Amino acid sequence: MSKQLMIKPEKCVSCRTCELVCSFGHHEEFNPTLSAVSVFNYEDNFISVPIMCMQCDEACCMEVCPVEAISRDEDGVVKMDPDKCIVCKLCMNACPLGNISYSPITKKVFKCDYCDGDPECVKYCKGGALEFVEVSDSPDRKGTIAEKMKEIFGEAKTDEEV
């Protein structure tokens, strides 16, 4: 049975340890720009949200890749093959959440790969904002995150309401 990352924004303490652990684990360097997770701070609402690849059911990044360097493995994780990648960056433009990055050091595109099934960010998340759970045990992650964001930020206003 496959697992997925669940984000609980209300538990994020904005320590950004997840960013450092990710960059060190993949690049042996404590550098948030080399991390596949980014923590966004919303100061007006006093909340921080860790953002990483949501492993979309319909992965736009995978669909636009001209050399099929992005594929889904047997566990359903969308992964990149750096040996096939031609660094066209179409996947970066296609990702609706901007969760694919480019490393000027390695000259490669990268994204969250769940650390091959053992995500370091989850292990070191002191606030418990990140969990790695069985798919059958977890609610709809996108819906859950969207509901929490609506609670925090309120409903979006339509053009007629503005």
N, C-alpha and C positions, 0 to 999 in steps of 0.2 A: 504494500500500500504506500502511496506517495505522500509526501509532506509538503507543506507550504509555510512561508513566513507570514505571520500575522503581526500587524502593527497596531499598537494601542497608544495613540497620541497622548491621551490623558496621563499616561505613566512616564512619558519622556521627561527627563530632568535636564535635558540639553547639555549633557556632559560631553557629547560628541565622541565618546570612547568607541562607538561603533565605526565611525569614520577612520579613526587611527588604527584600530584592529584590522579593518579591511585592507587599508593601504599597506600595512606592515605584512600581513599574511600573503598578499599577492605581489608586492613590489619590494618587500624588505626595507620599507622606508615609512616613517610616520609623516604622511603628507595627505591631508584631506582631499587634495585635487586628484589624487590617485586612488580614491576610494569609490567603490560601486554603490555606496550609500551616502546620502547627503542629509544633513539635519537642517530643516528650514525653521527659522524662528519667526513667530507671529507675535510681536511685542504688544500690539494693541489688545490681543486676546490672551496674553500670558501663556502661550503654549508653543511647544516645539514639536515638529513632526519629522521622524526619520523617513526618508523616501528612498526606495530602491526598486529594482525591477519587480513588476507585479506578475510576471510569468503569464501574460495575457493568453486567454483561450484562442483568440484570433490575433496572433502576434504580428503586428504591422512590420516590425523590424525584419522578421523572417520572410515576409511576403515580398519586401522590396529588395532584398539582397540579390544582386545579379549573379553571384557565384555560389549561392547556397552555402555560405559560410556560417549561417545561423540555422540551427535545427533544434528539434525537440527530442530529448533523450527518452529512454524507456520509462523514466519516472515522471515525465511530463515537463521537465525543466528545459527552458529555452537556453541553449548554450551557443557560444561562438567558437569557431575553429580558427584560431589565429593564423594557421598555415594556409587556409583557403582565402582568408580575408584580403581584399585588395585596398582597403582603407579608403573606399569611396565616400564613406560617412552617410550614405543614404539611410542607414538604420538609425543614425542619430536624429535625422530630420523626421523620420517616421514615428519615433517613439512619442506617444502623446504626453508622457510625463517627464521626458527628458532624462531618462535613466540609463542612457548609453553615453559613455564618455570616450574621449581620446586622450592618450598619454603622449605628451611631447617627448618624454624620455624614451619610451619603448617604441614610439611611432606606431602604436596599435590602438584599435578601438576595443573597449572592454565594457562589461556589464556584470551584474551579480550572477554568480553561478552556484549559489547556495553552498560554496566551499565544498563541492563534491558530496553534499548530503550532511555536512556537519558545520553549519554556519557559525563562524567565530563571533560575529556581531551579537548573536543571541547569547552565547556563553558569557560574554563580558558586559551585557546590558544590565547595569545595576538597578535601574528603575523598573525593569520588567516590561518595557515598551515593545520589545521584540520577542516573539515566541515562534518556535518551529513545531508545528502541530500536524497530526494526521489529517488528511483531507476530509475523511469521514467525520472527524470530531469537530471540524471548524465550520463556522457559519460562512456565508458568502462574504469573502474578505473584502471585495470591492464595495459591496453594499454596506458592510459594517463600517468601513472607513468613511464612506460617504455620509452615513448617518451621524457618525461622531463629528465630522467636519460641519455638518449642518447644525448640530447642537452648539458647537463652539462659535461658528461665524454667523449663524442664522440663515434663513432661506435666502436664496438669490432673488433679487427683485427683477421683474420683467420691465421691458421698455415702457409699458403702460403705467406701471407703479411709480416710476422715477419722475 
